[in-house]
Amino acid sequence: MKNRFLLFFCLFLFRLHDTPAQIKEPGIAIVGAFRDEVELLISKIEDKQVYNIRGISFFTGKLGGKSVVLVKSGVGKVNAAMTMTLLLEKFNPQQVIFSGVAGGLNPGLAPADIVIAEKTALYDFGKLSNDTFTYWSTSHPETRVENPLFFPADSVLLKYAKIAATKVALKGIETNLKPKIIGGIVVTGDMFVASSAKKHILVKDLKADATEMEGAAIAQVCYEMKIACLIIRSLSDSADENAHLDFNKFKAIAAENSANLIIETLRLL
């Protein structure tokens, strides 16, 4: 009987650690899709605590002098939206920053460069006919009020990220070019783009600078919930036929550059 009581007591304590109810500051949410995008950020968190909610690990503590909650969302729009919704419900952050890698669409950019998303859009939501694709805006599930096609970045987060861009040190690839940071357009879809033809379409139709698989889904959830949001992406490849090779070669550098810009932005906020 005594052993059973101790078991229940230990389980009770474990469940307490499973809930973020004791967190006093909502903090700033930092999100990345996969391990490479979050491991440096996790390693830099001070006073770290981990909360497991429905099988997803949320890390809290101090990063860049700010209270943060950090989570790995998983790859793709559904994973991103699901994890983002859970994060907002359980931790109630008022600002969200996504850190990760992307395929470059802008011909003036190279791997290790960064695009701070001034706006984001879904490129695979719409109507497909035999020879055309019509881009649709999403809408609120209850009111049916239409969302913008492009979700704008929060002006305050965007301002400080651009200031941080003038201060942060970036790693470059093996070229004579210094990595650069621009403000631009990031587009999102549930596919890894490794096609010059698709790349041309995204540039022509949406004037996009980079493409990835989570950003606009995160931005849509934040837009609906009235939460400040910013997407930051460092390029791992050029979204062409060599994208798979370049991604594996440059993803670590790209993820590190994005993470360091996030940390510098947090210091300035």
C-alpha positions in Angstrom: 0.0 0.0 0.0 2.8 2.4 0.9 4.6 1.6 -2.4 1.4 2.3 -4.3 1.0 5.6 -2.6 4.6 6.6 -3.4 4.0 5.7 -7.1 0.8 7.8 -7.3 2.7 10.7 -5.6 5.5 10.5 -8.1 3.1 10.4 -11.0 1.3 13.5 -9.6 4.6 15.4 -9.4 5.4 14.3 -13.0 2.1 15.6 -14.2 2.7 18.9 -12.5 5.8 19.3 -14.7 3.8 18.4 -17.7 1.7 21.6 -17.5 3.0 25.1 -18.0 0.5 26.5 -15.5 3.2 27.7 -13.2 4.9 29.9 -15.8 4.4 33.5 -14.8 5.7 35.3 -17.9 4.1 34.3 -21.3 7.4 35.1 -23.0 8.2 35.1 -26.7 7.6 32.0 -28.7 10.4 30.7 -30.9 9.5 27.9 -33.4 11.6 25.8 -35.8 10.4 22.8 -37.9 13.1 20.2 -37.3 16.1 19.5 -35.1 18.8 21.4 -37.1 16.6 24.5 -36.9 16.2 24.5 -33.1 19.2 22.7 -31.5 21.5 25.7 -31.3 18.7 27.8 -29.8 17.8 25.1 -27.3 21.5 24.9 -26.2 21.6 28.6 -25.5 18.5 28.7 -23.3 19.3 29.6 -19.7 17.3 28.3 -16.7 15.9 25.7 -19.0 12.8 23.7 -18.2 11.1 21.2 -20.4 7.3 20.5 -20.6 5.9 17.6 -22.5 2.4 18.3 -23.8 0.7 15.7 -25.9 4.0 14.2 -26.9 5.6 17.6 -27.9 8.5 19.1 -25.9 8.3 22.8 -25.1 11.5 24.5 -23.7 11.2 27.5 -21.5 13.8 29.8 -20.0 15.9 32.9 -21.0 17.3 33.5 -24.4 18.9 36.8 -25.4 17.8 38.1 -22.1 14.1 37.5 -22.8 11.7 34.9 -21.4 11.0 32.4 -24.2 9.1 29.2 -25.0 10.7 27.2 -27.8 9.2 24.3 -29.7 10.0 22.1 -32.7 6.9 22.0 -34.8 7.6 19.3 -37.2 7.8 19.7 -41.0 4.8 20.9 -43.1 1.8 23.2 -42.7 -0.4 20.8 -40.7 2.3 20.1 -38.1 3.1 23.8 -37.9 -0.5 24.9 -37.4 -1.2 22.1 -34.9 1.9 22.8 -32.8 1.4 26.6 -33.0 -2.2 26.3 -31.8 -1.1 24.1 -28.8 1.7 26.6 -28.0 -0.7 29.5 -28.0 -3.3 27.7 -25.9 -0.9 26.5 -23.2 1.7 29.3 -23.0 -0.1 32.4 -24.2 2.9 34.2 -25.9 2.2 37.6 -27.4 5.0 37.4 -29.9 6.1 34.5 -32.2 9.3 34.2 -34.2 10.0 31.3 -36.6 13.6 30.4 -37.2 14.6 28.1 -40.0 15.9 27.4 -43.5 14.4 27.8 -46.9 15.0 27.4 -50.6 16.1 30.6 -52.4 14.1 32.0 -55.2 15.7 35.4 -55.6 18.5 35.1 -58.1 20.5 37.7 -56.1 20.7 35.4 -53.0 22.8 32.4 -52.2 22.9 29.7 -49.5 23.6 31.2 -46.0 21.8 34.5 -46.9 18.7 35.4 -44.9 15.3 36.6 -45.8 13.3 38.4 -43.1 9.8 37.9 -44.2 7.9 41.2 -44.6 5.0 39.1 -45.7 4.2 35.4 -46.3 1.7 33.6 -48.4 0.5 30.0 -49.1 1.3 29.0 -52.7 -0.6 25.7 -52.8 -4.0 26.9 -51.6 -6.4 27.6 -54.5 -7.9 26.2 -57.7 -6.0 24.0 -60.1 -7.3 23.7 -63.7 -5.7 22.1 -66.7 -3.4 25.0 -67.4 -3.7 27.5 -64.6 -3.6 27.8 -60.8 -5.6 30.5 -59.1 -4.3 31.5 -55.6 -7.0 31.7 -53.0 -7.0 33.5 -49.7 -7.9 31.5 -46.5 -10.8 32.5 -44.4 -12.0 32.3 -40.8 -13.6 28.8 -40.2 -16.6 30.3 -38.4 -17.2 33.8 -39.8 -15.9 33.1 -43.2 -14.2 36.5 -43.2 -11.4 36.3 -45.8 -7.8 36.6 -44.7 -5.3 38.5 -46.8 -3.4 36.5 -49.4 -0.2 37.8 -47.9 0.1 37.8 -44.1 2.1 40.9 -43.0 4.9 40.6 -40.5 4.4 42.4 -37.2 5.9 45.8 -37.6 7.7 45.9 -34.2 9.4 42.5 -34.6 10.3 43.4 -38.2 11.9 46.6 -37.1 14.1 45.0 -34.5 15.0 42.1 -36.8 16.2 44.6 -39.4 18.3 46.4 -36.8 19.7 43.1 -35.6 20.6 42.3 -39.2 23.1 45.2 -39.1 24.8 43.8 -36.0 24.8 40.0 -36.3 27.8 38.0 -37.6 26.9 35.4 -40.2 28.7 32.3 -41.4 29.3 32.1 -45.1 29.7 29.3 -47.6 33.0 28.7 -49.5 32.7 31.7 -51.8 34.1 35.3 -51.8 30.6 36.6 -51.1 29.7 37.9 -47.7 26.3 36.6 -46.5 23.6 39.2 -46.7 20.2 39.8 -45.1 17.2 41.2 -47.0 13.5 41.9 -46.2 11.3 40.1 -48.6 8.5 37.7 -49.4 8.5 34.1 -48.2 6.0 31.6 -49.6 4.8 28.3 -48.1 3.6 25.0 -49.5 3.7 21.3 -48.6 6.5 20.4 -50.9 10.3 20.7 -51.0 10.9 22.7 -54.2 13.7 21.3 -56.3 12.5 22.6 -59.7 13.6 25.5 -61.8 10.2 25.6 -63.5 8.3 25.8 -60.1 10.8 28.4 -58.9 10.1 30.5 -62.0 6.3 30.3 -61.3 6.7 31.4 -57.6 8.8 34.4 -58.6 6.5 35.4 -61.5 3.2 35.0 -59.6 4.1 36.0 -56.1 7.4 37.9 -56.4 8.8 35.5 -53.8 12.3 35.5 -52.4 12.3 32.2 -50.6 10.1 29.1 -50.3 9.6 26.8 -47.3 6.9 24.5 -45.7 5.7 26.1 -42.5 5.9 29.9 -42.4 2.5 31.0 -43.8 0.7 28.4 -41.7 2.3 29.8 -38.6 1.5 33.3 -39.8 -2.2 32.4 -40.5 -2.7 31.0 -37.0 -1.1 34.1 -35.5 -3.2 36.4 -37.7 -6.4 34.7 -36.7 -5.4 34.8 -33.0 -4.1 38.4 -33.2 -0.6 37.4 -32.1 2.5 39.3 -33.4 4.5 37.1 -35.8 7.7 37.2 -37.8 9.2 34.5 -40.1 13.0 34.5 -40.5 14.6 32.1 -43.1 18.2 31.5 -44.0 18.8 29.8 -47.4 20.0 26.3 -47.5 19.6 25.9 -51.3 18.4 27.5 -54.4 15.2 25.5 -54.9 16.5 24.1 -58.2 17.5 20.6 -59.4 20.5 20.6 -57.1 18.4 21.5 -54.0 18.6 18.1 -52.3 22.4 18.1 -52.5 22.7 21.8 -51.4 20.2 21.4 -48.6 22.2 18.6 -47.0 25.4 20.6 -47.5 24.3 24.0 -46.3 21.4 23.4 -43.9 23.6 23.5 -40.8 25.1 26.9 -41.7 21.8 28.3 -42.7 20.1 27.1 -39.5 22.9 28.6 -37.4 22.7 32.0 -39.2 18.9 32.2 -38.7 19.3 31.2 -35.0 22.0 33.9 -34.4 19.8 36.6 -36.0 16.9 35.5 -33.7 19.1 35.8 -30.6 20.3 39.2 -31.7 16.7 40.3 -32.3 15.7 39.1 -28.8 18.5 41.1 -27.2 17.2 44.3 -28.9 13.5 43.8 -28.1 
